[in-house]
């Protein structure tokens, strides 16, 4: 019976000139959805962009080079307390500084300052026994500085907590986006198999209509010979019309499925010219899969976990930020000042004029009332995210156990449905033989055919349910995102 139906469908398609040669496999289709679906493309870009943007946080430990240049033309004249009666000064001032923060919480910087000035005096200036009315002067100062937090940021505690907090928050967002993408891909998988099922139903309806047409012609001939009652003919006519209606409905369902299939590819079409894998071919594909297994977690659980971690770090960061701060500062500078650059630089290299600075600085917040409320807010947020994470894990676990139950039930129902279909197929063959010998009625034959229709479609739909249950189980195979 099945081979006859299959041959009939192929011959019908060939005669209509629409037999398809190309087959889009599920993997091909999902690859195209990943590459062409606007929503999936947007999600992929957002996942990548999120991590790229948060890399800015790591720049807290990146070396920084800063500098400045100023051209000065000062004609303001001498000032109070000035030892030089300056009429005009033209100077070039250059400053360059390189600094870096280390994960010990230590800031180290090296700076170089250069000033070259041309002076015009109102009165001569005596220097080393010589009088100068106009002269040039140079000042050079290399400086090495170090600062170390002794409380808040000792070991970069405050800085690292802020960085890790931001990264965990971004990671939570990435998992949410990944979960959204997985849902989109699950919908694409459903669109593929729904179209495949609708096409098999359509072909089945065509074969059923053909059988009803043969039976109708047979009974029409018998009625002309007065071999059957008029009620048998009316039954057959009604059955034929019903199968016409069922075929029309299946064609409408196929068009809807084609639109959804194409929508997942970002297309606005209501036809799919290629063949797909058949749902019926999967009836025995998972016979040996007795129990579902997972290799990871669900993405929404990973998102809740990352969010929980971010809240924990935010609470930790606030604790450090609310602490008093005590920092140690030290700097060492070499100074050179002369009427020539070489003289100024020789003073630097010979370390004739060093400057040493050691110091301590402290900060003590006094508004502890507000700080206590702020700390409480972060602590409550941390507790809230902890409960959300716990709820997400429980929900995912319950749904996983339900999936396991559904899988077992679907497999059992599929085996029963296939047995029923086999019995109904044998019954139809038996009724057809009896009908040809005039030993049964049109009603019994039509009843057998209707039951076979129901049994066959039930097998198709149960196989689809099995496929989609397995697809949902794949959501539990999400592995941690390794951002680099």
Residue, then its C-alpha position, 0 to 999 in steps of 0.5 A: x500500500x505504501x509503495x503504491x502511494x509513493x509511486x503514485x505521488x512520483x508519477x503525478x509530480x512527473x506528469x505535472x512537470x514539478x518533480x524536484x531534483x534539489x533537496x535542502x537538508x535540515x543542516x543546509x537550511x539552518x546554515x542559511x538561516x544563520x547566514x541570512x536571517x536578519x534577526x539571527x545576524x543582528x544577534x550574532x553581531x550583538x554578541x560579538x560587539x558586547x565583548x569587544x566593547x567591554x574590553x575597554x575595561x581592561x585598558x585600566x592596566x594598559x600603558x598610557x602616553x600623554x603629552x602637551x606642547x605650549x608656545x608662550x609669548x608673555x609680554x606682561x612685564x615683571x610681576x611682584x616678587x620677580x627677580x628678573x625685570x622681564x619685558x618679554x618672554x618667548x618660550x616653548x614648553x614640552x611635557x611627555x608622560x608614560x604611565x601604567x597601572x599594575x594589578x598590584x594597585x601600583x601606578x608607575x609613571x615616567x615624565x619628561x618636561x622641557x622648557x626653552x625660553x628667550x628673555x628680553x629684560x628691561x634692565x641688564x641682569x648679572x650672571x656669573x660676572x656677565x651682564x645680560x639684557x637678552x638671553x635664552x634659558x633651558x630647564x629639563x626635568x625627568x621625573x619617576x613617580x609611584x603611587x600605591x593604594x594601601x586600602x581600597x585598591x591594594x592588589x587592584x581590589x577595587x579596580x579588578x572588582x569593577x572590571x569583573x563586574x562589567x564583564x560578568x554583566x556583559x556575559x549575562x547579556x551575551x547568554x540572553x542573546x544566545x538564548x534568543x538566537x537558539x529560540x530563533x533557530x528552534x523556530x527555523x527547525x520547526x518551520x522546516x519540519x512543519x513544511x515537510x509534514x504539510x507536504x507529506x500530508x498533501x501527498x497523502x491527501x492526493x492519494x486518498x482523493x485518487x482512491x475515493x475517485x476510483x471508488x466513486x466511479x466504481x459505485x456509479x457504474x454499479x448504480x447504473x447496473x442497479x447493483x447497489x443502493x442509492x445510499x452507497x452512491x451518496x456515501x461515496x460522493x460525500x467521501x469524495x467531496x470530503x477528500x477534496x476539502x481535505x486536500x484543499x486545506x492541506x494545500x493552504x497549510x503548505x502555503x502557510x508553511x512555505x511562507x514561514x520557511x521563507x520568512x526565516x530566511x528573510x524572504x517574502x515568498x510563498x513557494x519553496x521549489x526544493x524538496x526537503x527531508x521527509x518526516x516519515x523517514x525519521x520514524x525509526x531514526x531515534x529508536x535507539x535513543x532511550x533517554x535524553x542527555x545534555x552536555x552543558x546548561x541552558x543559556x538562560x541559566x548561564x545568563x542568570x549565573x553570570x548576572x548573579x556573579x556580576x551582582x556579587x562583584x558589584x556588592x564587593x566593589x561598593x564595599x571597597x569604594x565605601x572604605x577609607x583610603x590611604x595611599x602612598x606616593x613617591x617621586x624622584x626628579x632630576x633637574x637641570x637649569x642652564x643657559x644652554x641645553x647641554x649645560x641643563x642636561x649635564x646637570x640631569x645626567x650628573x644628578x646634581x639637583x635631584x628632588x625626592x618626594x615621599x607622602x601619604x594621602x588619605x580620604x575618609x567618607x563622612x556621610x556614612x548614613x548614605x553609604x550604609x543605604x547604598x551598601x544595603x541596596x547593592x546587598x539586596x540586589x545581590x540577594x535578588x540575583x541569587x534567588x533569580x539564579x536559583x529559580x532559573x536552575x529549578x525551572x530548567x531542571x523541572x523542564x528537563x525532567x518534563x522533557x525526559x518524560x515527554x520523550x519516553x511518552x512520545x516514543x511509546x506513543x509512536x510505536x503504538x501509532x505505527x502498530x495501529x497504522x499497520x493494522x489499519x493498512x491491513x484492514x483497508x487491503x482486506x476491505x478492498x478485496x472483500x469489496x471487489x468480491x461484493x462481500x462488504x459495504x461501501x460504508x465499511x470500506x470508507x470507514x476503514x480508509x478514514x481510520x487509515x488516514x487518521x492512523x497515518x497522519x497520527x504517525x507523522x505528527x508523532x514523529x514531528x513531536x519526537x523531532x521537536x522534543x529532541x530539538x528542545x533538549x539541545x538547548x541544554x547543551x550550551x557550553x560556557x562562552x569563552x571570550x577572548 
